[in-house]
Amino acid sequence: MNRRKLLKTAGLAIAGGALVPLSSFALSSNSEIKPFHNDNLLQPVPGKRKLGTSLEVSSIGLGVQNMSRTYQTTVPFRPEMLNIIRTAFDKGVTLFDAAEAYGPFEVEKILGEGVAPFRNKIVIETKFGWNIEQETGKRLPGLNSRPEHIKLVVEGMLKRLRTDRIDLLYQHRVDPNVPIEDVVGAIQDLIKEGKVLHYGLSEPGSQTVRRAHKIYPIAAIQNEYSMLWRGPEKEIIPLCQELGIGFVPWSPLGVGFLTGAIDAGTRFAQGDIRANESRFSAENLPHNLALVDLLKNWGAQKQATPAQISLAWLLAQKPWIVPIPGTTQMAHMIENIGAENVKFTASELMEFNKQLDAIPILGERLPSFVQAFSDVEAPFKK
């Protein structure tokens, strides 16, 4: 039974391995934002991790990208999104991920409102780099990491996030027209002003990472990484190990695939990016579902869901990997952070990886026009 069917059929959700009624999660249908008072669920997430040398965060973070618009193109109920953010904090989550491009702007506004009561107790990470008109939010072609633009973007971010500093600021994609030395120089200015505390790169070329890190230490790199897409294992993760950089996997649940919510008959709505990813095509999807079968088999052994096995596997790779699963459902958020309690022994991990390696994934992870923005090297400064 897949994740959604299990929860709907039983009227239950998973919290730290225990089944709990969905009614406990304050999933209100009105506009009132209700405080979360179920003391049985307010157990902190055990364990912290470090990004870079000093940025301490919870082992699992929360991605809020879809809280303004889901993959299915629906608009979530905003008060419920605020409840999810606040309950995540109550459960021990201290890393929250956004970007100016999400919305654009709307997700940062939702996050800023959601974390306002406890802003000083959490880490906010957000991202700049797409060419977005700051007055209107209109998307313009390509990227824009010109230093003067970065500083203008950060001023808008601070207002939307209702804060005086950004704990971790990423370049969302490397700009092929701006030397990374200029980008890091602008970030250093913002760090001196106290508006940014740490910085990182998302989907960068490896040589750009080395050049940036020489100027000012990178706290984290954010790339897609999961059992469905293991590309970072070739170069970026070893580079993080070498340089002491943290790693934050986006889409750690394979845009929903690794939760078991997708089957061979699944087709995607117009506007859903997964409809343009060949790994989810009608030809490739049935083959790739062998990976979900693997997760279900191990989930039965570990008394965990496929999503929890997926996240636990990521946590087992390196002690400085911090996944940021996103969701717009309270039960799924509770389930995701419960993955921290799922552990692999060394022999179990070896056997799991052996079985995982035997399952080749067919199809590409992103449409070619999106993939073109990844693994880009910045130009050298003249």
PEHUVEN-V770253 format. One line per field, one symbol per residue. phi: phi as a letter, one per 40 degrees, with the letter a starting at -180 (. if undefined). psi: psi as a letter, one per 20 degrees, with the letter a starting at -180 (. if undefined). burial: + if it has 9 or more other ideal C-beta (glycine too) atoms within 8 Angstrom, else -. Layout:
phi: ???
psi: ???
burial: ???
This chain:
phi: .cdccdccccgbbbbfgbcbdccccfccbbcccccbbcccbcccccgbbbbgcaccaccbbbcbdccbacdcgcbccddcccccdccdcdchcbbbbaaccchcgccccccdcccdcbdcbbbbbabbhccbcccbgccbcgbabcdccdccccccddcccfababcabbccacccbbdccccccccccccccgcbbababbfccccccccccccadccabbbcaaccabdcccbccdccdccgbcbbccfcbffgcccgcbbcccbbccgcdccbbccbcdccddcccdcccdccccccccfacdcccdcccccccacbcbcbcbabbdccccccccccccbbcdcccccdccccccbcccgccacdccdcccgccccccc
psi: prgggggggikqrpokiqppphiijlmqjaipoqqojnhhilpqoqqrqpobiioprqhpappjgjihprhjjqoqoghhhhggghhgghiipjpppaqhiofqhhhhggggghigikgijrppprqrhqnpphhijpprqbrokpghgghgghghghghilriqphopqogqpoiipphhhghghhhghghijhphrrrqplrqhhhgggghhgppphqpoqppahhojgihgggghggggikprpopqliklligjijipahjpqqqpiphhijoiijrhhhghgiihghhgghghhhhjlrrhghgghhgghigqikpnqmpqrjpghhggggiihhipqprghghggghghghinppqrqhqqhhghiiqkqpqqqp.
burial: -++--++----++++----+-+-+++++-------+-+--++--+---++++--+-+++++++++++++++-+--+--+++++++++++++++++++++++++++++++++++++--++--+++++++++-+----+-+---+++++-++++++-+++-++-+-++++++++++++-++++++++++++++---++++++++++++-++++++-++-++++++++++++-++---+++++--+-++++++++++++++++-+---------++++-+-+++--++--++-++-+++-++--+-++++++++++++----+++++++++-+++++++++++-+-+----+--+--++--+-+++++++--++--+-+++----
